[in-house]
Amino acid sequence: MLAKFFVNWNYNTVKNAVFSYYEKRGDEIRCIDEELPFEIPDRWEWMQLENCCCKEIRRGKSPKYIEQSETLVFAQKCNTKYNGIDIGLAFYLDESTLNKYPEDEYMQDGDIVINSTGTGTLGRVGFYRATDNYNSLSIVPDSHVTVIRSSREIHAFYLFAFMKANQSELEKKGEGSTNQKELKPLTLKELYVPVPPYEEQLRIAVSINNAFSLISKKRASNKALFQFFYCSKSSFQNIADSSLFINWWYRIKPIFDIVSTN
């Protein structure tokens, strides 16, 4: 495994064998059993987040903006609370500063983004897809956003799902005064991640994606249902508007058809 952990066998008999996890930092080796949040299956391993990544965990740079260019800046507001990633909220980068940005600074499909400053937004986890960037412009993170890029051995969406499930814990890890809290890259690097074999990561990722898709359909159905009943109420109150009722029904009927098949 990629993690810098050592496994020690303590046993009187094979039947009573017990694993202990050790971490090596420099010349120091210490047991970390008490720091691990829960037990994992036999074929899984604990890894620190920094060892799950192919790119150093760090924030972007402070940008210089311009009215229009071919490069976007991903800000915290692009990682929205309810609507996922919204690149329409990004500003344009002054391309005279491009020499400050190494190649790995440009965001890639499957990057995990974490809002890293400010009360109310700190710790929010998002998943960037190339399809979010509908204009296909180059994009770099600003200094309030931390980018996590998984290594080849770690499925990107699996890692995102784990980080998202622990978002409430990340929100508590901010340091500093009330209005100046920040989530430091070092704090993220030291997080422990339970890592199953890759085929299991893929199975989990697919299952979560399917669940998210179904939830989105249900939300669309609920919204359509609200519109339907609101329209039906106003239509029946005024029979002259009955055509509005019929038009609404034909607009929302396909959504009900989709949801009813799932």
VEXDREN-2710 file (C-alpha; in Angstrom, 1 decimal):
% VEXDREN-2710
k/r/px/py/pz
1/MET/0.0/0.0/0.0
2/LEU/1.0/3.6/-0.4
3/ALA/0.5/4.5/3.2
4/LYS/3.5/4.7/5.6
5/PHE/1.9/2.3/8.1
6/PHE/3.5/-0.8/9.5
7/VAL/1.4/-3.7/10.7
8/ASN/2.4/-5.6/13.8
9/TRP/1.2/-9.1/14.8
10/ASN/0.6/-9.7/18.5
11/TYR/-0.6/-13.2/19.2
12/ASN/-0.6/-16.2/21.5
13/THR/-2.3/-18.3/18.9
14/VAL/-3.2/-17.6/15.2
15/LYS/-6.9/-17.7/16.2
16/ASN/-6.4/-14.7/18.6
17/ALA/-4.1/-12.7/16.2
18/VAL/-4.6/-8.9/16.6
19/PHE/-3.4/-6.2/14.1
20/SER/-1.9/-3.0/15.4
21/TYR/-1.3/0.0/13.1
22/TYR/2.0/1.9/13.3
23/GLU/3.0/5.1/11.7
24/LYS/6.6/6.2/10.9
25/ARG/7.5/9.8/10.7
26/GLY/11.2/10.5/10.4
27/ASP/12.9/8.3/12.9
28/GLU/9.8/8.0/15.2
29/ILE/7.5/5.0/15.0
30/ARG/4.3/5.1/17.0
31/CYS/1.1/3.1/17.4
32/ILE/-2.0/4.9/16.0
33/ASP/-4.7/2.4/17.0
34/GLU/-6.4/4.9/19.2
35/GLU/-6.6/7.5/16.4
36/LEU/-8.4/5.3/13.9
37/PRO/-12.1/6.0/14.0
38/PHE/-13.5/2.5/13.3
39/GLU/-12.6/-1.0/12.4
40/ILE/-12.4/-2.0/8.7
41/PRO/-12.7/-5.3/6.8
42/ASP/-9.6/-7.5/6.4
43/ARG/-8.7/-6.5/2.9
44/TRP/-9.0/-2.8/3.5
45/GLU/-6.2/-0.5/4.6
46/TRP/-5.9/2.7/6.5
47/MET/-4.1/5.5/4.6
48/GLN/-3.5/9.1/5.3
49/LEU/-5.0/11.4/2.8
50/GLU/-1.7/12.8/1.5
51/ASN/-0.8/9.2/0.5
52/CYS/-4.0/8.9/-1.5
53/CYS/-3.0/11.7/-3.8
54/CYS/-0.8/12.2/-6.8
55/LYS/-0.6/16.0/-6.2
56/GLU/0.4/17.9/-3.1
57/ILE/-2.6/18.9/-1.1
58/ARG/-2.5/22.7/-1.2
59/ARG/-4.6/25.8/-1.9
60/GLY/-4.6/27.8/-5.1
61/LYS/-3.0/31.2/-5.5
62/SER/-4.3/34.7/-4.9
63/PRO/-5.6/35.6/-8.4
64/LYS/-5.5/38.8/-10.4
65/TYR/-8.8/39.3/-12.2
66/ILE/-9.7/40.7/-15.5
67/GLU/-13.0/41.4/-17.3
68/GLN/-12.5/38.6/-20.0
69/SER/-9.9/35.9/-20.7
70/GLU/-9.5/32.3/-21.6
71/THR/-8.7/31.2/-18.1
72/LEU/-11.2/30.9/-15.2
73/VAL/-10.6/31.1/-11.4
74/PHE/-12.5/28.6/-9.2
75/ALA/-13.6/30.4/-6.1
76/GLN/-15.4/29.0/-3.0
77/LYS/-18.8/30.3/-4.2
78/CYS/-18.4/27.9/-7.3
79/ASN/-18.7/25.0/-4.8
80/THR/-22.3/25.7/-3.9
81/LYS/-24.2/24.4/-0.9
82/TYR/-27.1/22.9/-2.7
83/ASN/-26.4/22.8/-6.4
84/GLY/-23.0/21.2/-6.7
85/ILE/-20.3/22.9/-8.8
86/ASP/-21.4/26.1/-10.7
87/ILE/-18.7/27.3/-13.0
88/GLY/-21.0/30.2/-14.0
89/LEU/-19.9/31.9/-10.8
90/ALA/-16.2/31.9/-11.7
91/PHE/-14.3/35.1/-12.6
92/TYR/-11.6/35.5/-15.3
93/LEU/-7.9/35.4/-14.6
94/ASP/-5.5/38.0/-15.8
95/GLU/-3.4/35.8/-18.1
96/SER/-0.3/38.0/-17.6
97/THR/0.0/36.0/-14.3
98/LEU/0.0/32.5/-15.9
99/ASN/3.7/32.1/-15.3
100/LYS/2.8/31.6/-11.6
101/TYR/0.8/28.5/-12.3
102/PRO/2.5/25.2/-12.8
103/GLU/0.8/22.6/-15.0
104/ASP/-0.6/20.6/-12.0
105/GLU/-2.3/23.7/-10.7
106/TYR/-4.9/23.6/-13.5
107/MET/-8.0/21.7/-12.3
108/GLN/-8.7/18.3/-13.8
109/ASP/-11.8/16.1/-14.2
110/GLY/-12.3/14.2/-10.9
111/ASP/-10.6/16.8/-8.6
112/ILE/-12.1/17.1/-5.1
113/VAL/-12.5/20.7/-4.0
114/ILE/-12.7/21.8/-0.4
115/ASN/-13.7/25.3/0.8
116/SER/-10.9/26.2/3.2
117/THR/-11.7/29.6/4.8
118/GLY/-14.6/31.5/6.3
119/THR/-17.5/30.7/8.7
120/GLY/-20.4/29.0/7.0
121/THR/-18.5/27.6/4.0
122/LEU/-15.4/26.1/5.5
123/GLY/-15.1/22.4/5.0
124/ARG/-17.6/22.1/2.1
125/VAL/-16.6/19.3/-0.2
126/GLY/-17.3/19.3/-3.9
127/PHE/-16.5/17.1/-6.9
128/TYR/-15.3/18.8/-10.1
129/ARG/-16.2/17.2/-13.5
130/ALA/-14.9/18.5/-16.8
131/THR/-18.5/18.6/-17.9
132/ASP/-19.2/21.3/-15.3
133/ASN/-16.9/23.6/-17.3
134/TYR/-19.3/24.0/-20.3
135/ASN/-17.0/26.5/-22.1
136/SER/-14.0/24.2/-21.7
137/LEU/-11.8/27.0/-20.5
138/SER/-8.7/26.4/-18.4
139/ILE/-9.4/26.8/-14.7
140/VAL/-7.3/27.3/-11.6
141/PRO/-8.3/27.4/-7.9
142/ASP/-8.0/30.6/-5.8
143/SER/-6.3/30.8/-2.5
144/HIS/-9.5/29.9/-0.5
145/VAL/-9.9/26.5/-2.2
146/THR/-7.9/23.3/-1.5
147/VAL/-7.7/20.7/-4.3
148/ILE/-7.4/17.0/-3.7
149/ARG/-6.4/14.9/-6.7
150/SER/-6.5/11.1/-6.1
151/SER/-3.7/8.8/-7.2
152/ARG/-4.3/6.1/-9.8
153/GLU/-4.8/3.5/-7.1
154/ILE/-7.7/5.5/-5.5
155/HIS/-11.0/5.9/-7.3
156/ALA/-11.7/9.7/-7.3
157/PHE/-15.4/9.5/-6.6
158/TYR/-14.9/7.0/-3.8
159/LEU/-12.5/9.4/-2.1
160/PHE/-15.0/12.3/-2.7
161/ALA/-17.8/10.2/-1.2
162/PHE/-15.7/9.5/1.9
163/MET/-14.7/13.2/2.2
164/LYS/-18.3/14.3/1.7
165/ALA/-19.6/11.9/4.3
166/ASN/-17.1/13.5/6.8
167/GLN/-17.9/17.1/5.8
168/SER/-19.3/17.9/9.2
169/GLU/-16.1/16.8/10.8
170/LEU/-14.0/18.9/8.4
171/GLU/-16.1/21.9/9.4
172/LYS/-15.0/21.5/13.0
173/LYS/-11.3/21.3/12.1
174/GLY/-11.0/25.0/11.2
175/GLU/-8.4/27.0/13.1
176/GLY/-8.3/30.7/14.0
177/SER/-10.7/33.3/15.3
178/THR/-14.5/33.1/14.6
179/ASN/-14.5/35.1/11.4
180/GLN/-11.0/34.1/10.2
181/LYS/-11.1/30.3/10.5
182/GLU/-9.2/28.3/8.0
183/LEU/-8.8/24.6/7.2
184/LYS/-5.1/24.1/6.8
185/PRO/-3.6/21.7/4.2
186/LEU/-1.6/19.9/6.9
187/THR/-4.9/19.1/8.7
188/LEU/-6.2/17.5/5.5
189/LYS/-3.0/15.6/4.8
190/GLU/-3.2/13.8/8.1
191/LEU/-6.8/12.6/7.8
192/TYR/-7.1/8.8/7.9
193/VAL/-9.0/7.2/4.9
194/PRO/-10.3/3.6/4.8
195/VAL/-9.2/2.2/1.5
196/PRO/-10.7/-1.0/0.1
197/PRO/-9.4/-2.9/-2.9
198/TYR/-9.9/-0.9/-6.1
199/GLU/-12.8/-3.1/-7.4
200/GLU/-14.6/-2.5/-4.2
201/GLN/-14.0/1.3/-4.4
202/LEU/-15.5/1.2/-7.9
203/ARG/-18.6/-0.8/-6.7
204/ILE/-19.2/1.7/-3.9
205/ALA/-18.7/4.7/-6.2
206/VAL/-21.2/3.3/-8.7
207/SER/-23.8/2.6/-6.0
208/ILE/-23.5/6.1/-4.6
209/ASN/-23.7/7.7/-8.0
210/ASN/-26.9/5.7/-8.7
211/ALA/-28.3/6.8/-5.4
212/PHE/-27.5/10.4/-6.1
213/SER/-29.2/10.1/-9.5
214/LEU/-32.3/8.7/-8.0
215/ILE/-32.4/11.5/-5.3
216/SER/-32.1/14.1/-8.1
217/LYS/-35.1/12.5/-9.9
218/LYS/-37.1/12.5/-6.7
219/ARG/-36.3/16.1/-6.1
220/ALA/-37.4/17.0/-9.6
221/SER/-40.6/15.0/-9.1
222/ASN/-41.3/16.8/-5.8
223/LYS/-40.8/20.2/-7.4
224/ALA/-43.0/19.2/-10.3
225/LEU/-45.6/17.9/-7.9
226/PHE/-45.6/21.2/-6.0
227/GLN/-46.0/23.1/-9.3
228/PHE/-48.8/20.8/-10.3
229/PHE/-50.9/21.3/-7.1
230/TYR/-50.2/25.0/-7.0
231/CYS/-51.4/25.3/-10.6
232/SER/-54.4/23.0/-10.1
233/LYS/-55.5/25.1/-7.1
234/SER/-55.4/28.3/-9.1
235/SER/-57.0/26.7/-12.1
236/PHE/-59.9/25.3/-10.2
237/GLN/-60.4/28.6/-8.4
238/ASN/-60.8/30.3/-11.8
239/ILE/-62.2/28.0/-14.4
240/ALA/-61.1/30.4/-17.1
241/ASP/-57.5/29.3/-16.4
242/SER/-58.2/25.6/-17.0
243/SER/-56.0/25.6/-20.0
244/LEU/-53.1/26.6/-17.8
245/PHE/-53.7/23.5/-15.7
246/ILE/-53.6/21.3/-18.8
247/ASN/-50.4/22.9/-20.1
248/TRP/-48.7/22.4/-16.7
249/TRP/-49.7/18.7/-16.7
250/TYR/-48.2/18.0/-20.1
251/ARG/-45.0/19.8/-19.0
252/ILE/-44.5/17.7/-15.8
253/LYS/-46.0/14.4/-16.9
254/PRO/-42.6/13.2/-18.4
255/ILE/-41.0/13.7/-15.0
256/PHE/-43.6/11.5/-13.3
257/ASP/-43.0/8.9/-16.0
258/ILE/-39.2/8.8/-15.3
259/VAL/-39.6/8.6/-11.6
260/SER/-42.3/5.9/-11.7
261/THR/-39.8/3.6/-13.6
262/ASN/-37.2/3.8/-10.8
END
